[in-house]
Structure formats: C-alpha cells, structure tokens
Amino acid sequence: MFKILKKKIKNKSAKIGVIGLGYVGLPLAYEFSRAKFNVIGIDVNTQKIENIKKNKSYIERLSNKEIAKLNKLNFKITNEYKAVKELDIIILCLPTPINKDKSPNMKYIKDSISGISKYLNKGQLICLESTTYPGTSEELIGQKLIKKGFNIGDDFFLIYSPEREDPGNKKFKLSNTPKIVSGFSNNCKILGNEIYKNVSNSVHLVENLKIAEMSKIFENIYRSINISLVNELKLVCNKMGIDVFEVIKAAKTKPFGYSAFYPGPGLGGHCIPIDPFLFSWKARKYGIETKFIELSGLVNSKMPSFIYQNLKKHIKKTNKNKSDIKILLLGASYKKNISDTRETPFIKIAEKVYKNKIKFDYHDPYVKEININQRLKLKSIKLDYKKIKIYDVIILITDHDNYKYDKLFNNAKHIIDTRGRFKTNNNVVSRS
C-alpha cells in the first residue's frame, strides 16, 4: 500500500482532503489545487462554505480572485465528513486553544478524528498541521488508528507537518517557507516528503513526530520569551527616560549574535500567547516547571494594564474631568495589515477604558466591527484626520501601514505610541 500511495502522489492522482479551512487550511487547499491535485475542503462552519462558493475570501492571504480561481480548479467543498472515504490524504488544520487553567483544549482534533473514524480505509494517510504539544499525533491519532486495526507505516500512514503561516507577511508564504515533516515510520516520512514537495520549495525531514511537534512549539516559545524581554525593558526604559526603540535600533547594527524583537501593547493571535502553554502543560506531566515560558506569558499579559496606566497619567495632565475626556483607539487586529482579532490586546485595553467610563471610539481599516464582551459590540468609525483634534488622546495599538502617520502627528493633541511608529516628541507623542 505504501508503493501504491507513493505512486498516486507522484502522478497526482491522489485525492487530498483539508479539514479546517481557516488561516492555514484554506491557503493549503489552494496550493494543492494549483499543484493539480484533486482537493476536497471540509469545514463544519457553513458560513465559510457559503463564502467560498460565492468567491468571497475571509482571510488576507487569499484574494476574492484567488478564491474564484480555486473554485475553477479541481476543488470541492463540503461540511460532511463522509467525503473522507473518497480521499487518499487527509490533512487536519484545526485550532488548538487553551482552557482557562492554561491546559490544552484538544476538542477540535478529537471531534474531527471521531467524525472521520468510520470513513477511514486502508491505504490512506493522515497529516496533522495544528500547533500542539509533543506526543499529540501518536496519542490522539496514532492510538485511535491502531485500535481500529491499522498497521501504521504499512497499511495506513501518519505524519506531522507544522503550519508556518504568518498572516500579513507578503515576503514568506507556503511555497518559499521550508516545511518540516516527520512520520510515525520511515515509510510515513517518505510519503510526507513526496506530498509537501509539491507545494514547498524545501522540505526538512526530522527523525520523529515529537521532534517535529516540538520544533513548532519552540519557534513560538522563542518569540514569546524575546518579546516579553523587550516589553520588560520597555517598562524600565520608560521610567529611566530612555527610548527603547532607539536602543533596539542601535543594538541591531550588530551583524551577529543579536536578533531584533520589538515591544508592543501585548500579544495576540494564536502562536505566541497560547502555544507556549501547550508545552508548559506537557512539561508538568514530566515534573518540570517551565519558568521562562510562564514568566514571559505573565510579562506580556501585563502590557495592556501598563498602557492604561499611561493613559490615566495623561488624562490627569489635561486638568479635565474624566467624563469630558474622549479618546481614539487605532488598530484592533493583533498585528498590522490583517483582520485577525484572535487574542488581540485591543480588547483588554478597550475593556479597561469602557469599565472606567471613558468615552472612546476606535478605527481599524480591516476590522469593521468587534465584540469586546457579551454586552459591548463596537463599530469602526470613519477616520477623518482633520477632525482628530476632538480626541484628547489617541492610542496607537496596531500600526497598519495604510495609516497616514504624518497627518496623525500633525493633527493629534496627544498620541500614546505602543509600536514605536513616531519619533518621540513629548508635546505630541509618548511611548507606551
């Protein structure tokens, strides 16, 4: 069965299914379709399916034109798991959130495996792309396959290849980002390499599934710790009257031994604020505390409070009653030039402002409306640079490239800059 599936992949007669059509799954389905494979997209979210059928994209990585092109390729879409019985390759691109106690929530993976289980046949391959703790592929998928009587590596195949999507990054995409791949057995790894070399210029094979799973977690831990370091430095530099952005600018002139990371209003998205805790939870199962990881999460989670404290200080300087103050929050997505609001620090900042009864508006060119909590839903205002003097303070939370920063600087009363976008001028701009 190994040789049969390998031949199908090589001659592109293998049918590929992508389960989960979000920021990872939809671009992946698009690339495999472009590579001339027959692809079935599966998602339980019927709204996504309707959007795709109407050639409407809901992620920045793909335009409406590209969705229209996808629909003209060898691509089908459904919300029913029974399509799995037609497939040779099943790729899971599912969320792996954490619970309130920071333990992993594997509901989406478990539900999906449970849903497709009765449709699995000998000769198929399952690949997990979700970011997760080491051991997930074997524990949640491999054991289920073995219980069903499959001989993994002989009559069924299991691989792991972590997604490396970076929403908003125009330089790197699936095709020019190396793809890490491993498998349950050597046969699984070989098939993984055969699959992914169709959509990526470089496939990096690693020894086993746990190494592949750990590599993705490590990438995100690395970023989380370094961002928390510069965020903590920002707090100290702020007290000392030192511009931390100028410090970073100077430090990055060193051509070796240093990589620049930048402070901000807190972390958002899935990768950095959530994924490291998947590993912390697993490490505790082995009796080990991951102090660096947990401390980085704590530091980063404090940044919205730090920004709010700076807002309070400036409000005091205005000599106005709090009820007369009005502020503008700029940028609601978790990073620039995208609409993704997962874990965005904007929500925490907006909640603090709202709870303290300070009047505010927000603007984001990509996020037209956002739910702050169950009671509060906001709509983005139209941004008129000539009228921004009505706001006592503007807080730049997300530094989208299409903001006109010169007009903001020239017309604002005061800007709290959380991204280092402006040159410091204490009359107009303060760092936060």
N, C-alpha and C positions, 0 to 999 in steps of 0.2 A: 504493500500500500504506500510505502514511502516513495518508491520509484514512480508509482502512478501519479501521486500528488505532485512530486517534483517535476514530472513531465508536463502536467497540466499548468503549473506555474510558468514554466519556461515557454510553452506555446500560447500562454494567456487564455487558455480555455477554462481555467479555474474561476469559479464564481466566488466573489468576495462580498461578505456582509459586514457592515459597520453598524454596531449597536450604540446609539447615543450620538445625536447629530448636533453637538454643541460646538464650542470653540476649537475642539480637537477633531471630533468625528467628521464634521461637515467638510473641512478642508482635505481631510484624509480621503474621504469618499470621492471628492472632486479630483484629486491627484491620481487615484487608482483608475477612475473612469477615463481620465486623459491618457493614462498609460494603456488604454484599450482593453481593460478588464470589464467583465460584466459585474456590476456592483448593485447591491440592494442596501438601501439605507433603512434602518429600523429605529423608530423612536416612539415612545408611549405618549409624547406630547403632540397632540393632534394639531395644535396651533402652528408648530414648526412645520409639520407636514403640509398644512394649507399654504403657508408662506412659500415653501419651496415649489409647490405646484403652481403658484401664481408668479413665480420667478422673482420672489422677494427675499433678499438676504437679510438676516438678522445678526450677522457678525461682520466686523470691519474687514477681516481677511479676504472675504469674497464679495464682489460687487453683484448687483442685480443682473448685469450682463453675464457674469460668470455662472450664476445660478441658472440663467436661461440656457447657457451653453451646456451646463451639466444635464439639464433635462432633455437635451438633444443627443446626449451620449448614451452609452449602454448602462443607464441608471434607472432604477425603480425605487420607490419609497413606500413604506408601509408601517403600520403600528402593531402588526401582528407577528408574534414570534414564530408562527408556523412556517414562515418563509425560510427559517434556518435549515429545514430539511433539504432545501434546494442547494445549499451552499457547500463549498469546499473549505473556505477560510472564514472564520468568524472573529472579528476584531471588536473588543469591548473598549469603548471610550466613555467611561462613566464617572460621575462625581464621587469623590471620597472625602466627605466633610468630617468634621469632628463634633462630638457631643459637648454639652456644657462642661462636663468634667474633663475635657480635652482627650477623651478616648476616641478611637476611630469609629466612624459610623459606616459600616460596610453594607448597609441596606441595599444600595443600588446594585452593587455587584452580586450580592446574594439573591436578590429578587430576579435579576436578569438570568443568572445561572439556573435558578429554579424554573423560570419561564421557558428557557430553551431546552431544558434537560430531556424532555420526552421526544424532541425532534432531532437529537444528535445521532449520528451514524458513524460507523467505522470508516476510516479514511479521511475524516475531517481534521481541521486544525483550529485551535482557539488561541488567540493572542490577547493579552491584557495590555492596555496602554495607560491605564489610570495610574497616577502617582499614589504610591502606597508603601506600607511598611514591608521590610524584608520577610518573606515567607508567605505572603498573600497568595501568590499564584499556586503554590503547592497545597496550602491549607484550604483555601476556599474553592479552588477549581480542580487541582490535581486529585485530591482525595475523593471528590464527587465523581470524577471520571473513572477512577479505579473501582469505586463502589458499583458503578454501572457495568463493570466487567471489561472496560477498555484496557488495553496494554499500551500505556503511553510510550511513544517512541517507535512502536511497531504498527499498531492498527489505529492509533489516534495520536495527535501531536499537540504539544502545549508550549507556547513561547511567551516571553515578556519583552516588550519594547517600549520604554517610557516615552511619553509625548514630550516634545520640547517646543511647543508653540509659545510665541511671545507676541500677544496681541498688540498691534500698533507698530511693530518693528518691520520697516519696509526693506531692510537690508537682508535679514535672515528669515527663511521660510523652510518648509519641509525639504525641498529639493537640495538646498545648499547647507543644511544643518546635519552633521553626522548623526546617524541613527544607531543607538545602542540596541543590541539584540542578544538574547540568550534563550536557552530552551531547557526543557526537562531532561533531554538526552541529546547526544550528538546529532542524531537524525533531525530532531526538532530544530536545533541551531542551524543546520544546513538549510532547512526549509525556510526558516526565518530570514536568512541571508538572501535566499532566492526571491522571497516576497518583497522585501524592502528595498532591494537594489533597483527595483522598478520605479521608485518614487524619490529616492535619496541618492545623491552623488557618492555618499560614503556610508558604509555600514561597518560598525565596530562590534565585533563579536566578543562577548565576555564568557568566562568559564561556566557560570551557573546563574540560575534565576535570581538568587538572593543578591548576587553582586550587581546585576542589572537593576533590581529594585532599589538597592542601597545607593547606587550611583545617582539616581534622580533625587532621592531624599537629600543626599549630600550636597548636590548643587544648590538646593533651596536653603539648607541649613547654612551654607557658606554665605549666601546673600543675606539671610536674616541676621546672622551674627555681625557681619560687617556694616549693615545698615544701622543696627542698634548701636554699634560703636560710634558711628558718626553722629547719630542722634544724641547720644550721651555727651559727646564732645561739644555738640551744638549748645546744649544746656549750660555747660561750663563756660564755653567761649562767650555766650550771651552775657553771662554775669561779669566776665572779665573785659567786656567791650572789644572782643576780637571777632572779626568776621570769619566764620568757619568756612564759608565758601571760598574766600581768598586763601585760606590755609590749604584747602584741598587743591585749589588751582596751582599753588606753589609746589605742593608735595608731588603732584602727578607729573612734574617735569622730570622726575627721576625715571630713567628708562628701564629700570629693573627693580624687582623686589617690592613693587607697590602697584595696587590696582585702585582706581578711584571709585568710591561709593559716595552717595550724596544723601544728606538728611532730608526729611520731609515732614508732613503732618501726621504720619503714622502709616502703617502698611495696609494694603488692600489686595484684592484678587484672591486666588486660591493658593498659589505656590508658597509664598513666604509666610503669611500669618497663620496658615493652617498646617501645611505639610510637615514642617519640622516636629510638630506634636505627635504625628503618627509614629515617628521614630522614638520619641521620648516614651510613649506608652509601651512600645515593644521592648525598649531597653529596660524598663522597670520589671518586665517579666523575667529578666535575667538578673535582677537585683542590682541594677546600675542606675544611678541618678545622672541625668544629662543636664548638669547645672548651666553650662554655657547656653544651651538651646533654650531652656526655660527662662533664663535671665534675659536673653535677647528678646523673647516674646514679651516679657514684662516691661522692658525699657520702651519698646516700640508701641506698646498699648497705652503708654502714658503721654504720648505726644499730643493727642487732641486736647488733653487737660492743660498741658503747657501752653498751647496756643490760646485756649480760652482765658487762661490767667493773664496772658499778654494783652488780650482784648480788654479785660477788666481794667488793667492799668491804664490803657489809653483812654477808656471811657471816663475814668477819673480826671484825666488831664483836660477833658473838654469842658469841665465845670457844668455839664448838663445833667438834668435828671435822667435816670435810666429809661424812663418812659418816653423821653424825647429823642432818644438815640435810634438811628436806623443804620443797619449795616448790609453789605452785599457780600455774599459768598460766591466766589468764582471757581467753577470746576467741581463737578460732582462724581465723576468716574474715578476709579482708583489710580489710574495713570493717564498720561496725556494722549490725546488723539484717538481715543476709543470710547465706546459707550458702556463698557463693563463696569457695573457698580458693586460687584461682589466684595464684601468686607471693606468697602471704601471708608476711609476716615472721615469723609464728608458727613456721613450720617451721625457719627459721635459728636462732631463739632456742632452740627445743626441741632441735635438734641439738647446740648448744653445751652445753646443760645435760646432755644424755644422754652426750655424749663425755667430759664431766668428772665423770661418775659421781655426779651429784647426783640424789637421788630427787625425783620430781615427779609431779603429777597435772595434768590440765587439765579445764576445763569450758567448754563453749560450747552455748548453748541451740539453736543452729541446725546445729551440726556434731557429729553423734553419734560419728563416728569419722574418723580421718585417718591417712594414711600419711606418716610422717616421712621414711623412706627404704625401701629394699627389705627391710630386716630389722626395722624398727620400725613397728608399727601401734598407734595409741592409741585408747582409747575414752573418751568424755567421762564424768566422774563425776557423780553427783547432788550438787548444791550445797546443803549444809546450813550456813546462816550461823552457827548456834550452835556448830558444830564446827570453824570455820576457824582457831581458835587452834592447831590441831595443826600448822599450816604456819608455818615461821619467816619466810617471805617470800611475798607474793602479788604477781605481776606482772600488771598490767592491760595487756593487749596490744590488745584490741578492746573498745571501750566500748559494748556493746549497751545499748539503752535500758531493757531489762527487768531489768537487774541492780539490786539494792537497795543503792544506794551508801551510804546511811546505816548499814545493817547491816554492810556490809563495813568501813566506817570504825570502827564501834564494837567490832567483834569481832576484827579482824585485829591480829597483832603488828606487822607492817610491810608497807606497800604501796609498790611501785615503780610510779608512775603515769606511763605513757608518753603519755597522752592529755589530761592537764590536767583530769581529771574531779573531782578532790578539791581542797579548799583545803589549802595546804601546812601540814603540822604535822610537824616533823622527828622527833617521837616515833613517829608512825604512818605518815606519808606522805613519800616523797621523789620528786622529779621525775626522769624519765629520758627 
